[in-house]
Amino acid sequence: MHDSVPTSESTLEQLVTAVAVLDDRLRFVQVNPAFCELFDVGAFRVRGLTLDAFAPAADVLLPLARRVHADHNAVAGRGQQMMTGSGRVLQADIFASPTRNAGILLEIHRLVEEMPAAPVRLSESLRGLAHEVKNPLAGVRGAAQLLMRRVAEPDLQQLAALIIAEADRLGTLTDRLLHPGGKPHLSAVNLHEVAERARALIAAEAASEPRLDRDYDPSLPVFRGDADRLLQLLLNLMRNAVQAAATSILVRTRAEHAAVIDGQPVRLALRMDVIDDGAGVPDNLRDTLFLPLVSGHASGTGLGLALAQEIALEHGGKIIYSSRPGRSVFSLLLPLDRAHVDRAHVKQAHMEQAHMEQARG
């Protein structure tokens, strides 16, 4: 169909291919039902919206549209991976062509509806590895305790305390691998505190430190979850960005209304994005990225993202992603309702967030 341009809205509505018409300012003029179904959006909400605001699919669609404007010729993007507003990840061939009034016609032919919904559970061999780690981990903790007693410099004491805290957290993690099936230890969690701990650890361990930025929503409510497990999840996402040679990592939080998590509607969800400018996800790993023992790095274990997804599932959430060279977005979606919110701690969390923002200047 990309050799011709439909001339009427009724023609668009009859097509099974997802089609959108943009004007010369890259604003949506028309979208057909197939487009709305593909991206889980309503036509009324899309019309008049600019393409760059059509997140997160704009990361893929906008460069193609700009090429059409620049070259005045049709362009094609084969096997492009996009994320819909409800969190589904789909693969499609995209055709963008100029219209007679300097607008653009977008055609999206879906190839794969979405990525696998859940990772394979960690194997018994990995639990054997966890057992072997416990003794050296205890030695590391003991050495850090001795170091903390013998050094006077506050910075060195702080680093020793960080080692002890991480050894304790990893000890808990190995216990859970050795004794699976236990529920998360739920308490009131401020996701911004978790993010700040993760940022401090990445800053301390990265050989060539990337720039670590933050964009927090100060109105985000407290989430009832397992703080240590969520910290492990975020660390794994950030370390994945470091391994992809990212020079900049942004942690962003938002509240998302009327979200959809794994096909289930959620009145309100918390969203935490880890955005980096690294090499992106290799094409050959896109379908298996969250499976154990799958890694795009020679030194990688292939456990980080699998474990991160497992932790997200423990909390009723999910990790979704979109990726291209120079920009990858890994998003954690957590359902939030009355059962998850500890309202007694909301005011305290907001005060702590205000102090954090003030300290940053």
N, C-alpha and C positions, 0 to 999 in steps of 0.2 A: 504494500500500500504506500510505502514511502516514496514512490515515484510520482504520486499525485496528491493534491491537497483537497480535502473535503470542503464543500462550500456551504453546508448548512448544518445546524445543530442536530437536526433529525438524522442526518447521515452519521454523525459521530455516535449518537446513542445506539445505533444498530450494530456498531462494530464490537467484536469481542476483544480486539486489541485495545490496550490502554492508550488513550490519546488525549493530549492537552494542546491548546492553542494559546500562544503568548503574544502580546502586542509588542510594539517597538521598544517599550520600556521594561520588557521581560515580566509583565504582569499577566496573570492567568485571565484569559477571556472566556475560554470554554474548556470544560473537562467532561468526558463521557462517563457513563456508569462503570465501565470496566476500569477506568483510571481510579475512580473513587473506591471501588472494591479492592483494587490492588494495594492502594496506600491507606486503606481504612480511614478515609476522610469523607466529609460531606461536600457536595458541589458548592453549596452556599458559602461555606467557610473558605474554600479555595479561591473562588472568583474574586479578582481584585488584589489578591496576595501577590507580592513579588516573588520571583523564583528563589532569590537568595534567602528569603524567609521561610521557604518550604523545607524546613529542617526535619530529619537529617539527610534526606535524599538530595538536597541541594549540593552537597559535597561532590556528587557525581554529575548531576544534571547541569549545574551552572557552568562548568568549564566547557561542556559541549555547546551550550547555547551561545556562549561568548565566542567560540570559534566560528559558529555560523555567522554571527554579526560581523566578525573581523574578515572572514574570507568570502562571505556571500555565497557559500556553497553548502550543500548537505554534508553532514559528518555522521559517522557511525561509531558507537562504542560497543564492542562485542564482549559478552560475558562479564558485564559490569555488576558489581555487588553493591546493593543499597539496603538501607535500613528504613523501615516504614515508621510512621509516627507511633504505632502501637508496639513497636519493638521487633516485628518480624524481620528477618534478614532474607532477602531474595536476590536471585541472580537473573539478569535479563540482558537482551540485546536492545540497544537504544539507538534510535534514528532521529536526528534533528535536521530539519530542512527549513529554508526561508519561505515565507509566504509573500503574496503580492503586495501587502501593505507594510512591509519591513518587519513583520512579526516572525514568529518561529512556530513550527509544528513539531511536537514531540510525540514519538511513538515508542512504546515500551512493550517488548515481547518477552514475557516471563519465561525463564528456562527452568529454574528451580524455585519452588515456592518458599522454602525456608530451611534454615540449618537444623541439624539434629537437635531435638529438644533437651536431651539430658546426657550427661557424660556417663561412661562406664564407671562403676564403683572401683575404688582402688583395690588392687589385687593382694593376695596373701604374700607375694614376694616383697611388695612394698612395706607391708607390716613387719616382715622380717628385717628389712632395712631399718625401720624405726626402732626395733629392738636393739640392733647393733649400735645405734646412735646414742642410746641412753647413757652408757658409761662414759664415753668421751665428753658428752655434754655436761655431766656432773663434774668432770675435771676442769672444764672451762669455767664453770660457775665458781668452783673453789678457788681457782687462780685469780679470778676477778675480785673475789672477796678479799684475798690477801693483798692484791694490788690497791684496793680501796683503802685499806688500813695503813699502807705504807707511803702513799703519796699525799702531799699537802696541797698541791695546786687544785683549785676548784674545778678547772676544766677537765683534768685527768680523773678526778673523783666522779665527775658527771659521766664521763665515758665508761668508767668501771661500773657505775650504777646501771648504765644502759645495757652493758653486757650481761649483768646479773638479771635484769628484767627480761631480756630477750631469752636467756637460758631457761628461765622459769616458764616463759610462754612456750618455748619449743618443747620443754619437758611435758607440758600439758598436751601439746599437739601430738607428740609421740604416744602418750598414754591413750589418746583417743583413737589413734591408728591401730594400736595393739588391742583395744577393747572397743570395737565399733558398735554403733547402734544407740549410743547414748544421746540424749537430747542436749541442745545447746544450753549453757548456763545463762539464763535470761536475766537482764537487769536493764535499768534505764541507761541508754547509750546516747551520748552526744556525738553525732557523726563527725562534727568538726574537730572534736578532741581526738578521735581516731585518726582523722586525716593529718592533724598536726604531729602526732606520734610517728606516723608513717613517713612524713616529710623529714622529720629529724633523723630517722634511721637511714633513709636513703641518702641524705646529705652526709651522714657519717661513714657510710660504706662504699659509696660510688667512687671508683678510681678517678675518673674524670667527671666531676660533678656536673650534672645538667642543671639548667636554670629551673628552679622549682617555683611555680606560680600557684596562686589560689584565687578562686572566685566563689565565695560562699554566700548562700542565701541566709541572712541572719534570722529570718523568721522560721527557719526549718524546725519543726517540733522534735522532741526527743523520741527515739525509736527504742522499742523493747527488743533487745537482742543480746548476742554474746559478743562483748567488746573485743576479746582476744581473737576470736575467730574472724570477726570483721576486719580487725587490723591485719591478720594474716592474708585475707583476701585482697585488701588494698595494697599491701606490700608486694604481693605476687603480680598484680597489675602494673605497679610502678617499676618493679624489677624487669618485667617483660619489656617495658618501654626503654629502660637503660640498655638491655641486651640488643634492642633494635637500633642502637646508636643515636638515641634521641638527644638533642641538645637542649630541649625545652619540654617540661612536663607540667601540665596544668591540671589541678584537681578542682572540679566544679560541682556544686551541689544545687539542686533545685527540688521544689515540690511539683509533682505532675498530677493534674486532675484528670479523671476519667481515663486512667492508664489501662493497658491490657498486658497482663503478664502470663506468658505461656498460654494464650488463648482465653484467659479468664479476665473479665472486667474487674477493675479495682477502682473504687471511688477516689482514693488518693494514694499516691505512691511517693516515696522518696527516691530521688535519682542522684547518683554520684558518678560523674564522668571523669575518666582519666584520659586526657588528650595529649598526644605527643607528636613530635615532628620527625620520628624515626623512619626506618626503611619500609615499614608497613608489613602486613602479613603476606608471606609468599603464596602465590596462586595455588600451589599444590597442597597447601595445608588448610585452605579455607573451610573445607567440609569436615575436617577432623581436628580442628584446633583445640577443642576442649576435651579431647580424649587423652587418657594417660599415656605417657611415653611418646608423645608426639611433640617434637621440638624443631624449630627452624634454625637453631644455633648448635654449632658443633659441641660446645661445652654445656648445653642445656640438658636437663634431666627429663623434660617433658611432663613434669608433675605440677608446676605452678598454676597453670590455667585450669587444669583438671580439678585441682583442689579448690581453687577459687570458685569455680562453678558449683562444686559440691557444697561449699559453705553458703553460697547464695540460695541454693535449693533448700538447705536446712532452715533458712529464714523465710521460706515461702516466696523467695525472689528469683531473679535470673540475671545473668550477665549476657548482654548482647553487644555487638560491635559492628563498626564499619571501618574500612581501612583502605588506604591508598598510599603510595610513597609520599612522605612528607606530612601526612595527617592520618592518625589512627585515633578512633574514639571507642574506648571500652566503657560501657555503661552498666552500672549496677542498679537494678530496680528492686525496691523493697516495698511490699504492701503495707500501708498504714491505715489502721482503723482504730476504733475504740479499744480493741483488745491489745493493740500494739503500743498505744500512747500512754505513758505514765504522766498524767496531767499535773501531778504534784511537783514534778521536776521541770516543767516547761519554763516557768519564770526564772528559775535558777540557771537553766541552760542559756536563756537569752542574755542574762546578766554576764555569764562567763564569756559568751560570744562577744558582747560589747567590750569587755575588758581586753579580749584578744585583739579585736580591731583597733582599740586605742593603743595597745602596745606596739602594733605594727606601724603606727604613725600615719 
